[in-house]
């Protein structure tokens, strides 16, 4: 929880960081067995305030159920497909059909509708009661599904279909001739819910039980986009922390400890290498310097005080930007993931090395 709060402190969500830190921790904890962030759906709905955001235990799909079809199904058997469901319409692209009467046109349309009825029947024969298609479902197949008591959901975007197939345990299909080879999804309950002024479809009790949805509310789309980026950063940091649970103190504490250790080691190294090591130590101290500058504090005074505090033996000392002084990072709960810190340092060192190699 402290790591999530630290991550969100410099983001747009800083004023609601306690709420969103808990929300992010709850979401990642649910997917602890797989740590697959694809199973955390983030839906943005304008309206309300950021404090109205919440974590939904089910999986939400931002689509509508077809006309005249059941709005609630228990014990759902789901087929997720990516197939054309509009062949009941005569489509002419770069080709022409010549007939000598309107009756012949009617025959062509009847043949197309007959093909569509046969296709719909093949789908229904799989024993499903929910059909989700990435593409559009036109009027005739919609009527056929409604008559058979099958809930049809159309135009689920590709990302939504992929994620839905993963959490329900289904495979995306495009042909329907071999029901025995088709993997169907399962779900305890599918129902239509209202969020703000919009209707969404909630899948509860999905096969991948750890799947969940974060519903973000906010005054504008720009605010929601930034909130999503901030929350995604926190989720990624927590995901890495779950893989490697080792943490370090933040607030420039870790960087100062490393800088002091590098300086001590540099004293034992003769020649120009010592200058390079001292320069690396100075570069490490730039991180707490930047933190202090961003907080509008006197970085020169704070960083030197931080350095002396560590040399005096206070290994948990770091910057407390709220009070503008040096504080105990453990008591303040300012923590960072070790894996994240390693990644930052290695990336920075490699980038500097690449620049120096360019002659």
Residue pairs with C-beta under 8 A, 6 or more apart in sequence:
1 21
1 22
1 25
2 333
2 334
2 335
3 237
3 238
3 241
3 247
3 335
3 336
3 337
4 17
4 20
4 21
4 22
4 24
4 25
4 234
4 237
4 238
5 17
5 18
5 21
5 333
6 250
6 334
6 335
6 336
7 21
7 233
7 234
7 237
8 14
8 17
8 20
8 21
8 24
8 230
8 234
9 17
10 294
11 17
11 226
11 229
11 230
11 233
11 234
12 223
12 226
12 227
12 230
13 20
13 50
13 227
13 230
13 231
15 50
16 50
16 51
19 51
19 53
20 50
20 53
20 230
20 231
20 234
21 234
23 53
23 54
23 55
23 214
23 231
24 231
24 234
24 235
24 238
25 238
26 55
27 40
27 55
27 212
27 214
27 235
28 35
28 40
28 235
28 238
28 239
28 242
30 40
30 210
30 211
30 212
31 37
31 39
31 40
31 210
31 211
31 212
32 210
32 242
33 210
34 208
34 210
35 239
35 242
35 243
36 166
37 235
37 236
37 239
38 162
38 163
38 166
39 163
39 166
39 167
39 208
39 210
39 211
39 212
40 211
40 212
40 213
40 214
40 235
41 59
41 60
41 163
41 211
41 212
41 213
41 214
42 213
42 214
42 216
42 228
42 231
42 232
43 60
43 62
43 195
43 200
43 213
43 214
43 215
43 216
44 216
44 218
44 221
44 224
44 225
44 227
44 228
45 195
45 196
45 198
45 215
45 216
45 217
45 224
46 196
46 217
46 218
46 219
46 220
46 221
46 224
47 196
47 197
47 217
47 218
47 219
48 196
48 217
48 218
48 219
49 217
49 218
49 219
50 216
50 217
50 218
50 223
50 227
52 217
53 214
53 215
53 216
53 217
53 218
53 227
54 214
54 215
55 212
55 213
55 214
55 215
56 202
56 212
56 213
56 214
56 215
57 204
57 212
58 202
58 203
58 204
58 205
58 206
58 212
58 213
59 163
59 164
59 167
59 168
59 202
59 203
59 204
59 206
59 211
59 212
59 213
60 193
60 195
60 200
60 201
60 202
60 203
60 213
60 215
61 132
61 153
61 156
61 160
61 164
61 200
61 201
61 202
61 203
62 160
62 198
62 200
63 153
63 154
63 155
63 156
63 160
63 200
63 201
64 153
64 199
64 201
65 71
65 151
65 152
65 153
65 192
65 201
66 137
66 142
66 145
66 146
66 151
66 152
66 153
66 154
67 142
67 146
68 142
68 143
68 146
69 142
69 145
69 146
69 150
69 151
69 152
70 149
70 151
71 191
71 192
72 189
72 190
72 191
72 192
73 129
73 130
73 151
73 189
73 190
73 191
74 188
74 189
75 188
76 129
76 130
76 151
76 185
76 186
76 187
76 188
76 189
76 190
76 203
77 127
77 128
77 129
77 130
77 184
77 185
77 186
78 128
78 130
78 131
78 132
78 168
78 170
78 184
78 185
78 186
78 187
79 123
79 126
79 128
79 130
79 131
79 132
79 170
79 173
79 182
79 184
79 185
80 132
80 161
80 164
80 165
80 168
80 170
80 171
80 172
80 173
80 185
81 123
81 131
81 132
81 133
81 134
81 172
81 173
81 174
82 133
82 134
82 135
82 158
82 161
82 172
82 173
82 174
83 133
83 135
83 173
83 174
83 175
83 176
84 135
85 116
85 119
85 133
85 135
85 136
85 137
85 138
85 141
85 154
86 135
86 136
86 137
86 138
87 112
87 115
87 116
87 119
88 109
88 112
88 113
88 115
88 116
88 138
88 139
88 140
88 141
89 112
89 138
90 97
90 105
90 108
90 109
90 112
97 105
97 108
99 105
99 108
113 140
116 140
116 141
116 144
117 140
117 144
119 141
119 176
120 141
120 144
120 145
121 144
122 176
122 177
123 131
123 176
124 144
124 145
124 148
124 150
125 179
126 176
126 179
126 182
126 184
127 179
127 184
128 150
128 184
129 149
129 150
129 151
130 150
130 151
130 153
130 187
130 190
131 145
131 150
131 151
131 152
131 153
132 152
132 153
132 156
132 161
132 164
133 152
133 153
133 154
133 155
133 156
134 155
134 156
134 157
134 158
134 161
134 172
135 154
135 155
136 154
136 155
137 145
137 152
137 154
137 155
141 152
142 152
142 154
145 151
145 152
146 152
151 190
153 201
156 164
161 172
162 172
164 170
164 185
164 203
165 171
165 172
165 185
166 208
166 211
167 203
167 206
167 207
167 208
167 211
168 185
168 186
168 187
168 203
168 206
168 207
168 208
169 183
169 185
169 186
169 206
169 207
169 208
170 183
170 184
170 185
171 182
171 183
173 182
176 182
185 206
185 207
186 206
186 207
187 203
187 204
187 205
187 206
187 207
188 204
188 205
188 206
189 202
189 203
189 204
189 205
190 201
190 202
190 203
190 204
191 201
191 202
191 204
192 199
192 200
192 201
192 202
193 199
193 200
193 201
193 202
194 200
195 215
196 217
214 231
216 224
216 227
216 228
216 231
217 224
218 224
218 227
237 337
237 340
240 337
240 339
240 340
241 247
241 337
241 339
241 340
243 339
244 337
244 338
244 339
246 337
246 338
246 339
247 335
247 336
247 337
247 338
248 254
248 335
248 336
248 338
248 341
249 316
249 318
249 329
249 330
249 334
249 335
249 336
250 318
250 329
250 334
250 335
250 336
251 288
251 291
251 318
251 319
251 320
251 321
251 327
251 329
251 332
251 334
252 287
252 288
252 291
252 292
252 303
252 306
252 318
252 319
253 315
253 316
253 317
253 318
253 329
253 334
254 336
254 341
255 284
255 285
255 287
255 288
256 284
256 285
256 288
256 303
256 306
256 307
256 310
256 317
256 318
257 310
257 315
258 281
258 284
259 281
259 282
259 284
259 285
259 307
260 281
260 307
260 310
260 311
262 277
262 278
262 280
262 281
262 284
263 277
263 278
263 281
265 277
266 274
266 277
266 278
266 281
267 274
269 277
283 348
285 303
285 307
288 299
288 302
288 303
288 306
288 318
288 319
289 299
289 303
290 299
291 319
291 321
292 298
292 299
292 302
292 303
292 319
292 321
293 299
295 319
295 321
295 324
297 319
297 321
297 324
302 319
302 324
302 325
302 326
305 326
306 317
306 318
306 319
306 326
309 317
309 326
310 317
314 328
316 328
316 329
316 330
317 326
317 327
317 328
317 329
318 326
318 327
318 328
318 329
318 332
318 334
319 326
319 327
320 326
320 327
320 332
329 335
